Amino acid sequence: MFLKGKTEVIELRAHHLLCILGFRGLGYSEEFVANLKKIITVFRVDGNREVRLIHWCDDVCKYCLHNIEGRCQKKNGFAENSPTMMDLNLFEKLGISSGTVVQFNRVMALIKERIDLNFMKSICRDCEWKNLGYCEDGLKRLVSS
Ligand code: SF4
């Protein structure tokens, strides 16, 4: 698994912050789910844990079948809504740049402040998990917390 030391900075592509909000144990494979659960548990135990936010393959992608030699091959309908574009759109909305290192709780506070359902519906429009409604529910929970 990805964690080698207690202080290792976890790398997350920006849009995975939204995926984490909606995670209910589903994913591309058992390994993928186990790894994502482990990452989420780290943040539950220590919300101040630092993350490096990026727009390329991250610690979640490590166990994804769409990750071919470190590059995401997932086709999200149109190129303008690729996983990379989802990351870049979210960065713009949050007012931070790729490569930023931030505490998990702080970036979640920023999401609570700046991301609404319409924005989520727009950037997640081609995601295969979107219609389950889990991520929208997760954002609603965050906003009302
Ligand atoms: S689909 Fe792409 S962005 Fe999503 S986890 Fe897999 S490799 Fe990463």
Residues whose N, C-alpha, C, O or C-beta is under 5 A from the ligand:
A	BS01	SF4	V60 C61 C64 H66 N67 C72 K74 P83
